[in-house]
Structures are given as C-alpha cells and as structure tokens.
Amino acid sequence: MAKPILITGASSGIGYALARVCAAHRHDLVLVARREDRLLGLKAELEATHGVQVLTYRGDLTDADTRQQFFDWTQGQGIVPYALVNNAGFGDLTPFAESSWDKQNAMLQLNIVALTHLTRLYLPAMIAQGQGRILNVASTAAFLPGAYMAVYYASKAFVLSFTEAIATELEGTGVTATTLCPGPTQSEFAERAEIKDAKLFETAGNLPTSADVAIYGYAAMEKGERTAVHGTVNQMLSLATRLLPRKKLAAITRDIQKPA
Ligand SMILES: NC(=O)c1ccc[n+]([C@@H]2O[C@H](COP(=O)([O-])OP(=O)(O)OC[C@H]3O[C@@H](n4cnc5c(N)ncnc54)[C@H](OP(=O)(O)O)[C@@H]3O)[C@@H](O)[C@H]2O)c1
C-alpha cells in the first residue's frame, strides 16, 4: 500500500471526511468501524474517484481482543502505517450519578484505552521506518471539566495530555503526534450523545462541517503540529480556559449543558 493511513471511526462524521481528504492526497487507506456497509460504500467511492486502495475492517474497538486481531490482520498484510488516525469516540450527556455504567465504561474503553492501545501497537514500526504521523482526535472539551458530560471531557483531557507527552518522546524519530481539537461540529456525534437539544448545539449556529475539520486536521497532522484547535473562536476559548478558575469553568459547562 502507498503511504497507508489507518483511520478509526471512518463510517461517519469526521473520520469519514478524513478518509476522503487522505484519499484525495493519494494515500491508501485502512478504515475501521462497526458499520461495515458504510465503510464499503466509502471504499467504492474513494477507489473510483482517487484510484487508491482501501481496505475495511469491521470491529468494535472497545474490545481489546478485536484491537489485537485488527493489528495482527494488518501485520499479516505487511502494512506499516504512514499515519494512524485515532478518531473513533463518543459522548453522553447525562448526570453522572444517573448514567449507565456500561455506556461510561465503553466510552473509557473507546476514547482512551483503544486510542492508547492502537498507538502502542503501531508506533514501534513507525519509528523503525523513520517516518510517520499519529493524529489523535480530542476536542475543545479537553481544556476544561464538563458537567453532565464528565467522563467525556475527562477522556479528551487524557487524549490531549497523552499525545502531548508522546510527541515530546518522539522528537527526532521522524514520527510526530498531533492532537486535533474540534469544537461542536456537524456529524452524528450530538445525536448519539443525546445532546441534540442542549444549549451548546442550539446556540452554536452554523456549525463547521466534518469536512472543514478534516481538511484542517489533515494539514495539522502533515505539518506535525502538536495541538490543533479548529476555528478561531475555539482557539480563543481554549486559551481563555487558562485564565479562569476550573470551578468557574465547570459551572459554565453546567449552565450550558444541563439536560432539560
Ligand atoms: N462532532 C463534534 O461536535 C465533535 C467535537 C469534538 C470532538 N469530536 C470527536 O470527533 C471524533 C469523531 O466523532 P464524530 O463527530 O465524527 O462523530 P460520529 O459521526 O458519531 O462518528 C463516530 C465514529 O466512531 C465510530 N465508533 C463509535 N463507536 C465505535 C466502536 N465501539 N468501535 C469502532 N468504532 C466506533 C463510529 O462508527 P460505528 O458506529 O460504525 O462503529 C463512527 O464512525 C470523536 O472522537 C469525537 O469525540 C466530535
């Protein structure tokens, strides 16, 4: 495969859009998600439009065995990724004390453990080949505590901290690690997180598309940027979180996100 890029969560939203951007830049692709029909539709489109090779893998990345099997499957085909895009993730708007533990646990497994595990599995070969890119999708949620989405915000804080740390470890190896921090973006995220009607998404007005975020994220990854916050307003807000007390930040998210 030519400079292959592995993308998790490529069946909708930002991952789907990233696959299109990567294919337009002539990368072969390995796409992972649970909805294989979506992946196969995207494969057909990208192979026809860009002449790239696209492999698909149906799997639930909350499961450690599935992650290992996916890695072994790519190893078996001799694939050393040029880039690993850990994009799959989801949120849940709910008071923590009333939340489903199974859902919170799945979120931790996907947003944190799968991202960390896949990075650990693929990084050694990327370092050995002397070039590569890790793109970990966090969120502007990484910069503050988020009432009523406590686990989600905390998971994204992990992604930011983890990726910043390995980016430093990777200096001089030819491999870079970038954290992409989108703000609210058009995708299936809000509906799945049951925040369609939350004030945050109500008041956000014309949200950027997943394609907007994907174009920005791909460019940041290619430049080897450490942290890439999408959008000027989000960049200003993420800087402002450094100035306010964290208790105040949590109260702001409470007022914006309190479920009806
Ligand atoms: N949209 C926003 O407002 C926003 C803002 C900031 C950050 N983000 C982050 O952006 C990333 C992409 O989200 P999105 O907005 O594009 O949402 P989305 O449209 O819901 O896409 C999520 C993707 O993750 C995949 N996925 C979910 N659970 C999975 C599992 N157990 N195993 C494998 N794949 C799984 C889904 O595929 P299947 O269901 O087919 O498995 C889908 O392809 C997430 O990490 C999210 O936290 C989103």
The ligand as an SDF file (V2000), in Angstrom:
LIG
                    3D

 48 52  0  0  0  0  0  0  0  0999 V2000
  -18.8780   16.3210   16.3460 N   0  0  0  0  0  0  0  0  0  0  0  0
  -18.4390   17.0480   17.3480 C   0  0  0  0  0  0  0  0  0  0  0  0
  -19.0800   18.0150   17.7710 O   0  0  0  0  0  0  0  0  0  0  0  0
  -17.0860   16.7200   17.9580 C   0  0  0  0  0  0  0  0  0  0  0  0
  -16.4360   17.7480   18.6730 C   0  0  0  0  0  0  0  0  0  0  0  0
  -15.1970   17.4680   19.2370 C   0  0  0  0  0  0  0  0  0  0  0  0
  -14.6220   16.2130   19.0990 C   0  0  0  0  0  0  0  0  0  0  0  0
  -15.2940   15.2430   18.4090 N   0  0  0  0  0  0  0  0  0  0  0  0
  -14.6590   13.9290   18.3250 C   0  0  0  0  0  0  0  0  0  0  0  0
  -14.5220   13.5750   16.9740 O   0  0  0  0  0  0  0  0  0  0  0  0
  -14.4280   12.1510   16.8600 C   0  0  0  0  0  0  0  0  0  0  0  0
  -15.3470   11.6970   15.7380 C   0  0  0  0  0  0  0  0  0  0  0  0
  -16.6820   11.9630   16.1010 O   0  0  0  0  0  0  0  0  0  0  0  0
  -17.7880   12.4830   15.0710 P   0  0  0  0  0  0  0  0  0  0  0  0
  -18.1630   13.8300   15.4730 O   0  0  0  0  0  0  0  0  0  0  0  0
  -17.3440   12.2550   13.6890 O   0  0  0  0  0  0  0  0  0  0  0  0
  -18.9990   11.5190   15.4720 O   0  0  0  0  0  0  0  0  0  0  0  0
  -19.7460   10.3490   14.6850 P   0  0  0  0  0  0  0  0  0  0  0  0
  -20.2840   10.8600   13.3890 O   0  0  0  0  0  0  0  0  0  0  0  0
  -20.6930    9.7560   15.6730 O   0  0  0  0  0  0  0  0  0  0  0  0
  -18.5810    9.3020   14.3450 O   0  0  0  0  0  0  0  0  0  0  0  0
  -18.0340    8.4430   15.3270 C   0  0  0  0  0  0  0  0  0  0  0  0
  -17.3010    7.3100   14.6470 C   0  0  0  0  0  0  0  0  0  0  0  0
  -16.7860    6.4520   15.6760 O   0  0  0  0  0  0  0  0  0  0  0  0
  -17.1280    5.1060   15.3560 C   0  0  0  0  0  0  0  0  0  0  0  0
  -17.3130    4.2930   16.5500 N   0  0  0  0  0  0  0  0  0  0  0  0
  -18.1490    4.5310   17.5840 C   0  0  0  0  0  0  0  0  0  0  0  0
  -18.0720    3.5250   18.4770 N   0  0  0  0  0  0  0  0  0  0  0  0
  -17.1700    2.6300   17.9760 C   0  0  0  0  0  0  0  0  0  0  0  0
  -16.6750    1.3820   18.4230 C   0  0  0  0  0  0  0  0  0  0  0  0
  -17.1050    0.8300   19.5860 N   0  0  0  0  0  0  0  0  0  0  0  0
  -15.7590    0.7370   17.6670 N   0  0  0  0  0  0  0  0  0  0  0  0
  -15.3430    1.2710   16.4870 C   0  0  0  0  0  0  0  0  0  0  0  0
  -15.7690    2.4480   16.0220 N   0  0  0  0  0  0  0  0  0  0  0  0
  -16.6860    3.1160   16.7550 C   0  0  0  0  0  0  0  0  0  0  0  0
  -18.4610    5.2150   14.6010 C   0  0  0  0  0  0  0  0  0  0  0  0
  -18.6290    4.0920   13.7430 O   0  0  0  0  0  0  0  0  0  0  0  0
  -19.6130    2.8540   14.0230 P   0  0  0  0  0  0  0  0  0  0  0  0
  -20.7840    3.3400   14.8000 O   0  0  0  0  0  0  0  0  0  0  0  0
  -19.9510    2.3960   12.6380 O   0  0  0  0  0  0  0  0  0  0  0  0
  -18.7750    1.8590   14.7690 O   0  0  0  0  0  0  0  0  0  0  0  0
  -18.1990    6.4730   13.7680 C   0  0  0  0  0  0  0  0  0  0  0  0
  -17.5200    6.1260   12.5900 O   0  0  0  0  0  0  0  0  0  0  0  0
  -14.7860   11.5930   18.2350 C   0  0  0  0  0  0  0  0  0  0  0  0
  -13.6080   11.2000   18.9080 O   0  0  0  0  0  0  0  0  0  0  0  0
  -15.4420   12.7790   18.9370 C   0  0  0  0  0  0  0  0  0  0  0  0
  -15.2800   12.7210   20.3370 O   0  0  0  0  0  0  0  0  0  0  0  0
  -16.5070   15.4670   17.8400 C   0  0  0  0  0  0  0  0  0  0  0  0
  1  2  1  0
  2  3  2  0
  2  4  1  0
  4  5  1  0
  4 48  2  0
  5  6  2  0
  6  7  1  0
  7  8  2  0
  8  9  1  0
  8 48  1  0
  9 10  1  0
  9 46  1  0
 10 11  1  0
 11 12  1  0
 11 44  1  0
 12 13  1  0
 13 14  1  0
 14 15  2  0
 14 16  1  0
 14 17  1  0
 17 18  1  0
 18 19  2  0
 18 20  1  0
 18 21  1  0
 21 22  1  0
 22 23  1  0
 23 24  1  0
 23 42  1  0
 24 25  1  0
 25 26  1  0
 25 36  1  0
 26 27  1  0
 26 35  1  0
 27 28  2  0
 28 29  1  0
 29 30  1  0
 29 35  2  0
 30 31  1  0
 30 32  2  0
 32 33  1  0
 33 34  2  0
 34 35  1  0
 36 37  1  0
 36 42  1  0
 37 38  1  0
 38 39  2  0
 38 40  1  0
 38 41  1  0
 42 43  1  0
 44 45  1  0
 44 46  1  0
 46 47  1  0
M  CHG  2   8   1  16  -1
M  END
$$$$
